[in-house]
């Protein structure tokens, strides 16, 4: 059990997503702003192994960013997410 609990999995926090045409992506330059339809006060998705397990708010931790979990899925959903590739 200790070996399983020590396994490392990718944890991703999704700010927002947007589809853009290849031409728009190629036109991005330093200082470009990409606008998203997601409101700034909406929760961020927390993914483990590319599976949604929680939602939370962006927080500042010293000079870094973090996410404070506000909603979390059932433990069975979390375990299933960790097993998917």
N, CA, C and O atoms as CSV, one atom per row, in Angstrom:
chain,resi,resn,atom,element,x,y,z
A,1,UNK,N,N,0.817,-1.190,0.000
A,1,UNK,CA,C,0.000,0.000,0.000
A,1,UNK,C,C,0.869,1.265,0.000
A,1,UNK,O,O,0.540,2.248,-0.665
A,2,UNK,N,N,1.973,1.234,0.746
A,2,UNK,CA,C,2.857,2.404,0.788
A,2,UNK,C,C,3.412,2.741,-0.593
A,2,UNK,O,O,3.547,3.915,-0.939
A,3,UNK,N,N,3.733,1.713,-1.383
A,3,UNK,CA,C,4.272,1.951,-2.729
A,3,UNK,C,C,3.223,2.595,-3.622
A,3,UNK,O,O,3.538,3.466,-4.432
A,4,UNK,N,N,1.981,2.166,-3.472
A,4,UNK,CA,C,0.902,2.754,-4.279
A,4,UNK,C,C,0.687,4.206,-3.873
A,4,UNK,O,O,0.543,5.072,-4.736
A,5,UNK,N,N,0.664,4.484,-2.570
A,5,UNK,CA,C,0.439,5.846,-2.092
A,5,UNK,C,C,1.597,6.778,-2.433
A,5,UNK,O,O,1.424,7.996,-2.464
A,6,UNK,N,N,2.788,6.209,-2.690
A,6,UNK,CA,C,3.953,7.024,-3.042
A,6,UNK,C,C,4.055,7.295,-4.543
A,6,UNK,O,O,4.903,8.078,-4.971
A,7,UNK,N,N,3.199,6.656,-5.346
A,7,UNK,CA,C,3.236,6.876,-6.800
A,7,UNK,C,C,2.939,8.334,-7.120
A,7,UNK,O,O,2.127,8.974,-6.452
A,8,UNK,N,N,3.600,8.848,-8.139
A,8,UNK,CA,C,3.363,10.222,-8.578
A,8,UNK,C,C,2.529,10.224,-9.846
A,8,UNK,O,O,2.779,9.452,-10.771
A,9,UNK,N,N,1.535,11.101,-9.876
A,9,UNK,CA,C,0.648,11.253,-11.031
A,9,UNK,C,C,0.610,12.719,-11.421
A,9,UNK,O,O,0.803,13.590,-10.572
A,10,UNK,N,N,0.362,13.005,-12.696
A,10,UNK,CA,C,0.259,14.407,-13.108
A,10,UNK,C,C,-0.998,15.072,-12.545
A,10,UNK,O,O,-2.101,14.537,-12.657
A,11,UNK,N,N,-0.816,16.232,-11.944
A,11,UNK,CA,C,-1.934,17.041,-11.446
A,11,UNK,C,C,-1.951,18.311,-12.280
A,11,UNK,O,O,-0.951,19.024,-12.359
A,12,UNK,N,N,-3.093,18.591,-12.902
A,12,UNK,CA,C,-3.231,19.743,-13.790
A,12,UNK,C,C,-4.373,20.612,-13.284
A,12,UNK,O,O,-5.441,20.105,-12.943
A,13,UNK,N,N,-4.148,21.917,-13.234
A,13,UNK,CA,C,-5.210,22.857,-12.901
A,13,UNK,C,C,-5.502,23.642,-14.171
A,13,UNK,O,O,-4.618,24.287,-14.736
A,14,UNK,N,N,-6.754,23.578,-14.613
A,14,UNK,CA,C,-7.144,24.192,-15.883
A,14,UNK,C,C,-7.750,25.565,-15.618
A,14,UNK,O,O,-8.798,25.680,-14.983
A,15,UNK,N,N,-7.084,26.597,-16.108
A,15,UNK,CA,C,-7.587,27.962,-15.997
A,15,UNK,C,C,-8.806,28.135,-16.900
A,15,UNK,O,O,-9.863,28.579,-16.452
A,16,UNK,N,N,-8.651,27.786,-18.159
A,16,UNK,CA,C,-9.727,27.887,-19.145
A,16,UNK,C,C,-9.258,27.188,-20.415
A,16,UNK,O,O,-8.079,26.866,-20.557
A,17,UNK,N,N,-10.177,26.959,-21.324
A,17,UNK,CA,C,-9.833,26.340,-22.603
A,17,UNK,C,C,-10.506,27.113,-23.724
A,17,UNK,O,O,-11.569,27.708,-23.544
A,18,UNK,N,N,-9.866,27.091,-24.879
A,18,UNK,CA,C,-10.411,27.803,-26.035
A,18,UNK,C,C,-9.849,27.172,-27.296
A,18,UNK,O,O,-8.681,26.785,-27.341
A,19,UNK,N,N,-10.678,27.072,-28.311
A,19,UNK,CA,C,-10.198,26.628,-29.614
A,19,UNK,C,C,-9.836,27.855,-30.424
A,19,UNK,O,O,-10.568,28.845,-30.449
A,20,UNK,N,N,-8.687,27.771,-31.087
A,20,UNK,CA,C,-8.231,28.867,-31.944
A,20,UNK,C,C,-7.770,28.281,-33.267
A,20,UNK,O,O,-7.248,27.168,-33.328
A,21,UNK,N,N,-7.973,29.045,-34.310
A,21,UNK,CA,C,-7.494,28.628,-35.632
A,21,UNK,C,C,-5.963,28.647,-35.631
A,21,UNK,O,O,-5.346,29.439,-34.918
A,22,UNK,N,N,-5.371,27.788,-36.415
A,22,UNK,CA,C,-3.912,27.709,-36.505
A,22,UNK,C,C,-3.333,29.087,-36.841
A,22,UNK,O,O,-2.306,29.487,-36.293
A,23,UNK,N,N,-3.998,29.803,-37.740
A,23,UNK,CA,C,-3.517,31.138,-38.116
A,23,UNK,C,C,-3.481,32.094,-36.937
A,23,UNK,O,O,-2.552,32.893,-36.813
A,24,UNK,N,N,-4.493,32.018,-36.063
A,24,UNK,CA,C,-4.523,32.877,-34.879
A,24,UNK,C,C,-3.375,32.528,-33.930
A,24,UNK,O,O,-2.739,33.413,-33.356
A,25,UNK,N,N,-3.123,31.236,-33.775
A,25,UNK,CA,C,-2.029,30.799,-32.896
A,25,UNK,C,C,-0.695,31.285,-33.451
A,25,UNK,O,O,0.164,31.755,-32.704
A,26,UNK,N,N,-0.529,31.168,-34.760
A,26,UNK,CA,C,0.730,31.604,-35.378
A,26,UNK,C,C,0.933,33.109,-35.287
A,26,UNK,O,O,2.067,33.584,-35.340
A,27,UNK,N,N,-0.159,33.867,-35.149
A,27,UNK,CA,C,-0.063,35.320,-35.037
A,27,UNK,C,C,0.195,35.803,-33.610
A,27,UNK,O,O,0.383,37.000,-33.394
A,28,UNK,N,N,0.208,34.892,-32.634
A,28,UNK,CA,C,0.490,35.306,-31.255
A,28,UNK,C,C,1.927,35.808,-31.148
A,28,UNK,O,O,2.852,35.210,-31.697
A,29,UNK,N,N,2.091,36.890,-30.447
A,29,UNK,CA,C,3.417,37.447,-30.207
A,29,UNK,C,C,3.550,37.756,-28.720
A,29,UNK,O,O,2.574,37.698,-27.972
A,30,UNK,N,N,4.748,38.079,-28.311
A,30,UNK,CA,C,4.959,38.459,-26.920
A,30,UNK,C,C,4.051,39.645,-26.598
A,30,UNK,O,O,4.055,40.643,-27.317
A,31,UNK,N,N,3.284,39.539,-25.533
A,31,UNK,CA,C,2.350,40.589,-25.146
A,31,UNK,C,C,0.934,40.378,-25.660
A,31,UNK,O,O,0.026,41.118,-25.281
A,32,UNK,N,N,0.728,39.376,-26.524
A,32,UNK,CA,C,-0.624,39.080,-26.997
A,32,UNK,C,C,-1.509,38.672,-25.820
A,32,UNK,O,O,-1.032,38.078,-24.853
A,33,UNK,N,N,-2.788,38.991,-25.907
A,33,UNK,CA,C,-3.750,38.597,-24.889
A,33,UNK,C,C,-4.748,37.643,-25.533
A,33,UNK,O,O,-5.346,37.957,-26.563
A,34,UNK,N,N,-4.920,36.484,-24.922
A,34,UNK,CA,C,-5.904,35.508,-25.384
A,34,UNK,C,C,-7.072,35.581,-24.408
A,34,UNK,O,O,-6.912,35.303,-23.219
A,35,UNK,N,N,-8.237,35.952,-24.904
A,35,UNK,CA,C,-9.411,36.116,-24.046
A,35,UNK,C,C,-10.204,34.813,-23.995
A,35,UNK,O,O,-10.400,34.145,-25.010
A,36,UNK,N,N,-10.656,34.468,-22.784
A,36,UNK,CA,C,-11.460,33.262,-22.586
A,36,UNK,C,C,-12.854,33.666,-22.142
A,36,UNK,O,O,-13.037,34.720,-21.532
A,37,UNK,N,N,-13.837,32.828,-22.448
A,37,UNK,CA,C,-15.224,33.120,-22.086
A,37,UNK,C,C,-15.518,32.800,-20.619
A,37,UNK,O,O,-16.562,33.197,-20.103
A,38,UNK,N,N,-14.624,32.097,-19.948
A,38,UNK,CA,C,-14.842,31.681,-18.562
A,38,UNK,C,C,-14.693,32.881,-17.625
A,38,UNK,O,O,-13.686,33.586,-17.687
A,39,UNK,N,N,-15.689,33.126,-16.753
A,39,UNK,CA,C,-15.595,34.241,-15.803
A,39,UNK,C,C,-14.413,34.061,-14.847
A,39,UNK,O,O,-14.076,32.937,-14.475
A,40,UNK,N,N,-13.790,35.163,-14.454
A,40,UNK,CA,C,-12.602,35.127,-13.604
A,40,UNK,C,C,-12.893,34.541,-12.226
A,40,UNK,O,O,-11.984,34.021,-11.578
A,41,UNK,N,N,-14.144,34.617,-11.765
A,41,UNK,CA,C,-14.457,34.125,-10.426
A,41,UNK,C,C,-14.973,32.680,-10.420
A,41,UNK,O,O,-15.364,32.170,-9.370
A,42,UNK,N,N,-14.978,32.026,-11.567
A,42,UNK,CA,C,-15.441,30.639,-11.647
A,42,UNK,C,C,-14.339,29.695,-11.167
A,42,UNK,O,O,-13.154,29.975,-11.350
A,43,UNK,N,N,-14.733,28.572,-10.550
A,43,UNK,CA,C,-13.761,27.594,-10.059
A,43,UNK,C,C,-12.903,27.045,-11.198
A,43,UNK,O,O,-13.335,26.983,-12.349
A,44,UNK,N,N,-11.689,26.653,-10.850
A,44,UNK,CA,C,-10.764,26.016,-11.781
A,44,UNK,C,C,-10.897,24.505,-11.635
A,44,UNK,O,O,-11.140,24.009,-10.535
A,45,UNK,N,N,-10.740,23.770,-12.733
A,45,UNK,CA,C,-10.814,22.316,-12.697
A,45,UNK,C,C,-9.462,21.740,-12.293
A,45,UNK,O,O,-8.420,22.182,-12.778
A,46,UNK,N,N,-9.486,20.750,-11.401
A,46,UNK,CA,C,-8.278,20.041,-10.971
A,46,UNK,C,C,-8.367,18.635,-11.563
A,46,UNK,O,O,-9.289,17.877,-11.262
A,47,UNK,N,N,-7.392,18.303,-12.409
A,47,UNK,CA,C,-7.367,17.006,-13.076
A,47,UNK,C,C,-6.214,16.170,-12.539
A,47,UNK,O,O,-5.119,16.681,-12.305
A,48,UNK,N,N,-6.471,14.882,-12.347
A,48,UNK,CA,C,-5.415,13.924,-12.048
A,48,UNK,C,C,-5.464,12.891,-13.150
A,48,UNK,O,O,-6.500,12.277,-13.409
A,49,UNK,N,N,-4.317,12.710,-13.798
A,49,UNK,CA,C,-4.274,11.769,-14.923
A,49,UNK,C,C,-5.309,12.143,-15.978
A,49,UNK,O,O,-5.933,11.272,-16.584
A,50,UNK,N,N,-5.484,13.437,-16.194
A,50,UNK,CA,C,-6.429,13.996,-17.166
A,50,UNK,C,C,-7.892,13.716,-16.843
A,50,UNK,O,O,-8.740,13.796,-17.732
A,51,UNK,N,N,-8.203,13.390,-15.594
A,51,UNK,CA,C,-9.578,13.138,-15.171
A,51,UNK,C,C,-9.948,14.157,-14.092
A,51,UNK,O,O,-9.181,14.376,-13.155
A,52,UNK,N,N,-11.111,14.774,-14.222
A,52,UNK,CA,C,-11.575,15.757,-13.253
A,52,UNK,C,C,-11.821,15.092,-11.900
A,52,UNK,O,O,-12.590,14.135,-11.804
A,53,UNK,N,N,-11.157,15.607,-10.848
A,53,UNK,CA,C,-11.389,15.063,-9.505
A,53,UNK,C,C,-11.855,16.131,-8.518
A,53,UNK,O,O,-12.407,15.806,-7.467
A,54,UNK,N,N,-11.632,17.421,-8.856
A,54,UNK,CA,C,-11.992,18.478,-7.912
A,54,UNK,C,C,-12.092,19.808,-8.652
A,54,UNK,O,O,-11.723,19.922,-9.821
A,55,UNK,N,N,-12.605,20.818,-7.930
A,55,UNK,CA,C,-12.652,22.193,-8.429
A,55,UNK,C,C,-12.207,23.094,-7.293
A,55,UNK,O,O,-12.426,22.788,-6.121
A,56,UNK,N,N,-11.578,24.210,-7.650
A,56,UNK,CA,C,-11.109,25.107,-6.603
A,56,UNK,C,C,-10.813,26.502,-7.108
A,56,UNK,O,O,-11.061,26.833,-8.267
A,57,UNK,N,N,-10.274,27.318,-6.205
A,57,UNK,CA,C,-9.963,28.713,-6.503
A,57,UNK,C,C,-8.455,28.926,-6.520
A,57,UNK,O,O,-7.720,28.312,-5.746
A,58,UNK,N,N,-8.004,29.802,-7.411
A,58,UNK,CA,C,-6.591,30.150,-7.454
A,58,UNK,C,C,-6.244,30.950,-6.199
A,58,UNK,O,O,-6.996,31.831,-5.781
A,59,UNK,N,N,-5.090,30.627,-5.604
A,59,UNK,CA,C,-4.602,31.342,-4.425
A,59,UNK,C,C,-3.115,31.625,-4.604
A,59,UNK,O,O,-2.426,30.987,-5.401
A,60,UNK,N,N,-2.654,32.585,-3.850
A,60,UNK,CA,C,-1.223,32.908,-3.864
A,60,UNK,C,C,-0.584,32.230,-2.657
A,60,UNK,O,O,-1.078,32.338,-1.535
A,61,UNK,N,N,0.521,31.530,-2.905
A,61,UNK,CA,C,1.266,30.857,-1.847
A,61,UNK,C,C,2.685,31.417,-1.899
A,61,UNK,O,O,3.527,30.934,-2.656
A,62,UNK,N,N,2.937,32.439,-1.086
A,62,UNK,CA,C,4.230,33.130,-1.174
A,62,UNK,C,C,4.346,33.792,-2.527
A,62,UNK,O,O,3.516,34.623,-2.895
A,63,UNK,N,N,5.372,33.424,-3.266
A,63,UNK,CA,C,5.584,33.975,-4.612
A,63,UNK,C,C,5.047,33.045,-5.700
A,63,UNK,O,O,5.274,33.283,-6.886
A,64,UNK,N,N,4.342,31.996,-5.305
A,64,UNK,CA,C,3.823,31.009,-6.261
A,64,UNK,C,C,2.298,31.013,-6.254
A,64,UNK,O,O,1.659,31.641,-5.409
A,65,UNK,N,N,1.746,30.305,-7.208
A,65,UNK,CA,C,0.304,30.116,-7.271
A,65,UNK,C,C,-0.050,28.732,-6.778
A,65,UNK,O,O,0.764,27.811,-6.842
A,66,UNK,N,N,-1.265,28.587,-6.288
A,66,UNK,CA,C,-1.779,27.295,-5.872
A,66,UNK,C,C,-3.260,27.254,-6.146
A,66,UNK,O,O,-3.819,28.193,-6.714
A,67,UNK,N,N,-3.899,26.177,-5.748
A,67,UNK,CA,C,-5.349,26.062,-5.885
A,67,UNK,C,C,-5.899,25.565,-4.553
A,67,UNK,O,O,-5.417,24.581,-3.993
A,68,UNK,N,N,-6.911,26.258,-4.060
A,68,UNK,CA,C,-7.588,25.834,-2.848
A,68,UNK,C,C,-8.812,25.041,-3.263
A,68,UNK,O,O,-9.712,25.574,-3.913
A,69,UNK,N,N,-8.850,23.768,-2.891
A,69,UNK,CA,C,-9.923,22.872,-3.303
A,69,UNK,C,C,-11.213,23.273,-2.591
A,69,UNK,O,O,-11.243,23.391,-1.366
A,70,UNK,N,N,-12.269,23.480,-3.361
A,70,UNK,CA,C,-13.582,23.860,-2.830
A,70,UNK,C,C,-14.623,22.769,-3.031
A,70,UNK,O,O,-15.575,22.670,-2.256
A,71,UNK,N,N,-14.451,21.951,-4.063
A,71,UNK,CA,C,-15.361,20.834,-4.337
A,71,UNK,C,C,-14.498,19.647,-4.724
A,71,UNK,O,O,-13.532,19.794,-5.473
A,72,UNK,N,N,-14.844,18.474,-4.218
A,72,UNK,CA,C,-14.076,17.276,-4.572
A,72,UNK,C,C,-15.047,16.146,-4.871
A,72,UNK,O,O,-16.100,16.029,-4.245
A,73,UNK,N,N,-14.676,15.318,-5.835
A,73,UNK,CA,C,-15.518,14.185,-6.200
A,73,UNK,C,C,-15.441,13.093,-5.149
A,73,UNK,O,O,-14.657,13.183,-4.205
A,74,UNK,N,N,-16.246,12.077,-5.314
A,74,UNK,CA,C,-16.236,10.930,-4.408
A,74,UNK,C,C,-14.899,10.207,-4.506
A,74,UNK,O,O,-14.243,10.245,-5.547
A,75,UNK,N,N,-14.491,9.545,-3.417
A,75,UNK,CA,C,-13.203,8.846,-3.421
A,75,UNK,C,C,-13.124,7.775,-4.489
A,75,UNK,O,O,-12.050,7.527,-5.037
A,76,UNK,N,N,-14.244,7.135,-4.792
A,76,UNK,CA,C,-14.219,6.105,-5.828
A,76,UNK,C,C,-13.908,6.723,-7.196
A,76,UNK,O,O,-13.198,6.122,-8.003
A,77,UNK,N,N,-14.439,7.923,-7.454
A,77,UNK,CA,C,-14.138,8.613,-8.714
A,77,UNK,C,C,-12.664,8.977,-8.769
A,77,UNK,O,O,-12.032,8.846,-9.817
A,78,UNK,N,N,-12.110,9.430,-7.654
A,78,UNK,CA,C,-10.699,9.806,-7.596
A,78,UNK,C,C,-9.820,8.591,-7.851
A,78,UNK,O,O,-8.843,8.683,-8.596
A,79,UNK,N,N,-10.146,7.467,-7.253
A,79,UNK,CA,C,-9.356,6.235,-7.444
A,79,UNK,C,C,-9.424,5.800,-8.904
A,79,UNK,O,O,-8.408,5.419,-9.485
A,80,UNK,N,N,-10.613,5.855,-9.499
A,80,UNK,CA,C,-10.744,5.499,-10.922
A,80,UNK,C,C,-9.891,6.417,-11.790
A,80,UNK,O,O,-9.235,5.959,-12.725
A,81,UNK,N,N,-9.899,7.712,-11.482
A,81,UNK,CA,C,-9.126,8.677,-12.271
A,81,UNK,C,C,-7.635,8.372,-12.200
A,81,UNK,O,O,-6.927,8.533,-13.194
A,82,UNK,N,N,-7.152,7.938,-11.055
A,82,UNK,CA,C,-5.728,7.658,-10.906
A,82,UNK,C,C,-5.304,6.440,-11.712
A,82,UNK,O,O,-4.131,6.315,-12.062
A,83,UNK,N,N,-6.235,5.536,-12.015
A,83,UNK,CA,C,-5.905,4.334,-12.752
A,83,UNK,C,C,-5.972,4.480,-14.248
A,83,UNK,O,O,-5.508,3.599,-14.972
A,84,UNK,N,N,-6.538,5.572,-14.736
A,84,UNK,CA,C,-6.692,5.773,-16.194
A,84,UNK,C,C,-5.424,6.369,-16.775
A,84,UNK,O,O,-4.690,7.092,-16.101
A,85,UNK,N,N,-5.182,6.051,-18.037
A,85,UNK,CA,C,-4.028,6.637,-18.726
A,85,UNK,C,C,-4.473,7.426,-19.910
A,85,UNK,O,O,-3.644,7.997,-20.619
